[in-house]
Amino acid sequence: MEIQQPRELTKQERRELRHQEKTMEQRQRDLKRLYRHIVLWSLVVLAVGGGIFGMIKLASRPPQDNRSVITAGAVTPEDWVKGNRDAKVILIEYSDFQCPACAFYYPLLEKFSEEFGDRIAIVYRHFPLPNHQNAKSAAYAAEAAGQQEKFWEMHDLIFDNQKEWKDERSADEVFTNYAQTLNLNLDQFKTDFALKEIRKKVESAYQNGVQLGINSTPTFFLNGEKLASPRNYEEFRNIIAQAINENP
């Protein structure tokens, strides 16, 4: 039996074959282009959907802690205030209990409180400097005393006796003795001294001060305006008196 040799394609058949090959190649290119478009639009949809989802999540978040919006020109519910909380003149001090300069200004503020009474709000906010090893503990002690309505009494004891404890490796026991002097419930004082909420409040006040550009203590704001540290009582008093006269 003879094996037939394949016959050669005619010109017409070769043209049709080339046409079919080109058609298949074009279809493959079209499919690749379509696939790229599908992938691209899928990414766009995912990105837009992700952005919308993120906006919804952001809008549905609970309000941030009020401490994050503390300003230098207004009294907040958490502030310790001497005088009239609703006064038109507000003096805010960012202070460090271990700071010698803060101890210098402390009796001046006492005089202002006595002289101007309910015409001024004098606010104390914590700014314990990192290089003062007992400053945070002093702040915790004042806050713990505040839980028993004795913040200002502890504040005064700490400043009055700054030289006694400032160089101690740990002043916690000293502050406990102050709590006893103030007739506080010592068990409650020790518990409150270690409270996370108190430590968070002190740290929040410090971070707020950093956001306001504070890098030293004491730093004073009078009705939201940062003061260059007055050199003496008379200079400081005149600044406050002027503000009170301008805000009757």
C-alpha positions in Angstrom: 0.0 0.0 0.0 1.5 3.3 -1.0 1.7 6.2 1.5 0.2 9.3 0.1 2.4 12.4 0.4 0.6 15.5 1.8 -0.4 17.8 -0.9 0.7 21.4 -1.0 -1.8 24.0 -0.1 -3.1 26.2 -2.7 -2.6 30.0 -2.6 -6.2 30.5 -1.6 -5.9 27.9 1.2 -2.7 29.6 2.5 -4.4 33.0 2.5 -7.3 31.6 4.5 -5.0 29.9 6.9 -3.0 33.1 7.5 -6.3 35.0 8.0 -7.4 32.5 10.6 -4.1 32.8 12.4 -4.3 36.6 12.4 -7.9 36.4 13.6 -6.8 34.2 16.5 -3.9 36.4 17.4 -6.3 39.5 17.4 -8.7 37.6 19.7 -5.9 36.8 22.1 -4.8 40.4 22.2 -8.4 41.6 22.8 -8.8 39.1 25.6 -5.6 40.2 27.2 -6.7 43.9 26.9 -10.1 43.0 28.4 -8.4 41.1 31.3 -6.2 44.1 32.1 -9.2 46.4 32.1 -11.1 44.1 34.4 -8.1 43.9 36.8 -7.6 47.7 36.7 -11.3 48.5 37.4 -11.4 45.9 40.2 -8.5 47.7 41.9 -10.3 51.0 41.5 -13.5 49.6 43.0 -11.5 48.2 45.9 -9.7 51.4 46.5 -12.9 53.5 46.4 -14.7 51.0 48.6 -11.9 50.9 51.1 -11.8 54.7 51.3 -15.6 54.9 51.8 -15.3 52.2 54.5 -12.5 54.1 56.2 -14.6 57.3 56.2 -17.6 55.4 57.7 -15.4 53.9 60.4 -13.9 57.3 61.2 -17.3 58.9 61.4 -18.6 56.2 63.6 -15.7 56.4 66.1 -16.7 57.5 69.6 -15.7 61.0 70.7 -12.0 61.3 71.7 -11.1 61.8 75.3 -11.7 65.5 76.2 -8.1 65.7 77.4 -7.0 65.7 73.8 -8.8 69.0 73.1 -7.5 71.0 76.1 -6.6 74.5 75.2 -4.6 77.2 76.9 -7.5 79.6 77.0 -10.3 77.8 78.7 -11.0 75.9 81.9 -11.9 72.2 81.5 -13.9 70.0 84.0 -10.8 68.2 85.0 -8.8 71.3 85.8 -7.8 72.2 89.4 -9.0 75.8 89.8 -8.5 78.5 92.5 -10.9 81.4 92.4 -13.9 81.5 90.0 -14.1 78.8 87.4 -16.3 81.0 85.3 -14.2 84.1 85.6 -13.5 86.2 82.5 -9.7 86.2 83.3 -8.1 82.8 83.3 -4.5 82.2 84.3 -3.2 78.8 83.4 0.1 77.5 84.8 1.9 74.4 83.4 4.0 73.4 86.4 6.5 70.9 87.8 6.4 70.2 91.6 10.2 69.6 91.6 11.0 72.8 89.6 12.7 75.5 91.7 11.2 78.3 89.6 7.7 76.9 90.1 8.3 77.0 93.8 9.3 80.6 93.5 6.1 81.5 91.7 3.9 79.4 94.0 3.5 82.1 96.8 2.9 84.8 94.2 -0.1 82.9 92.8 -1.3 82.5 96.4 -1.3 86.2 96.7 -3.1 86.7 93.4 -5.8 84.3 94.5 -6.3 86.2 97.8 -6.3 89.6 96.1 -8.4 89.0 93.0 -10.7 86.4 94.4 -13.6 85.5 92.1 -12.4 87.8 89.4 -9.8 85.3 88.3 -9.5 81.6 87.6 -6.0 80.3 88.5 -5.5 76.8 86.9 -2.8 74.3 87.7 -1.8 71.8 85.0 0.9 69.2 85.3 4.1 69.4 83.2 6.6 67.1 85.0 10.0 67.5 83.3 11.8 64.3 82.4 15.0 65.3 84.2 13.1 65.6 87.6 12.9 62.1 88.9 10.3 62.8 91.6 8.1 65.3 89.6 5.7 62.6 88.4 5.3 61.1 91.8 4.5 64.5 93.2 1.9 65.0 90.6 0.4 61.6 91.3 0.3 62.4 95.0 -1.5 65.7 94.4 -4.0 64.0 92.2 -4.5 61.2 94.7 -5.2 63.8 97.4 -7.6 65.4 95.0 -9.6 62.3 95.1 -10.3 63.1 98.7 -10.9 66.9 98.0 -7.4 67.9 99.2 -5.6 68.6 96.0 -4.6 72.2 96.9 -3.6 71.2 100.4 -1.2 68.6 99.0 -0.1 71.0 96.3 0.9 73.5 99.1 2.7 70.9 101.2 4.7 69.6 98.3 5.9 73.1 97.3 6.5 74.3 100.8 8.7 71.3 101.5 10.3 70.9 98.0 13.9 70.9 99.5 13.0 68.0 101.7 12.1 65.5 99.0 13.6 66.8 95.7 16.8 64.9 96.0 15.3 61.7 97.3 15.8 58.6 95.2 12.1 57.9 95.7 9.8 60.4 97.4 6.8 58.2 97.6 7.1 57.6 101.3 7.4 61.4 101.9 4.2 62.0 100.0 2.5 59.3 102.0 3.5 61.1 105.2 2.0 64.3 103.8 -1.2 62.4 103.2 -1.2 61.4 106.8 -0.6 65.0 107.8 -3.7 66.0 105.9 -5.7 63.2 107.6 -6.4 61.4 104.4 -7.5 57.8 104.2 -4.1 56.3 103.6 -5.3 53.1 102.1 -7.4 55.0 99.6 -4.5 57.5 99.0 -2.1 54.6 98.2 -4.6 53.0 95.9 -5.4 56.3 94.1 -1.7 57.1 93.8 -1.2 54.0 91.6 -4.4 54.5 89.5 -3.9 54.3 85.8 -6.5 57.1 85.4 -4.4 59.4 87.4 -1.2 58.6 85.6 -3.0 59.0 82.3 -4.3 62.4 83.4 -0.8 63.6 84.3 0.7 62.3 81.0 -2.2 63.8 79.0 -1.5 67.2 80.6 2.2 66.9 79.8 1.5 65.9 76.2 -0.9 68.8 75.8 1.8 71.1 77.0 4.2 69.7 74.5 1.6 70.4 71.7 1.4 74.0 72.9 5.1 74.3 72.5 6.0 74.2 76.2 9.6 73.2 77.0 10.2 74.7 80.4 8.4 75.4 83.7 6.6 77.3 84.8 4.8 78.4 81.7 1.8 80.8 82.0 -1.1 81.5 79.7 -3.4 84.5 80.4 -6.6 84.2 78.5 -4.9 82.0 76.0 -1.8 84.2 75.5 1.5 82.9 76.5 3.4 85.1 79.0 7.1 85.8 79.1 7.8 84.8 82.7 7.3 88.0 84.8 10.4 88.9 86.8 8.7 89.8 90.1 5.5 90.1 91.9 4.7 93.7 90.9 5.3 93.0 87.2 3.1 89.9 87.3 0.4 91.6 89.3 0.2 94.5 86.9 -0.3 92.1 83.9 -3.2 90.4 85.7 -4.7 93.6 87.0 -4.7 95.0 83.4 -6.5 91.9 82.1 -9.1 92.2 84.9 -9.7 95.8 84.1 -10.2 95.0 80.4 -12.6 92.2 81.3 -14.9 93.7 83.9 
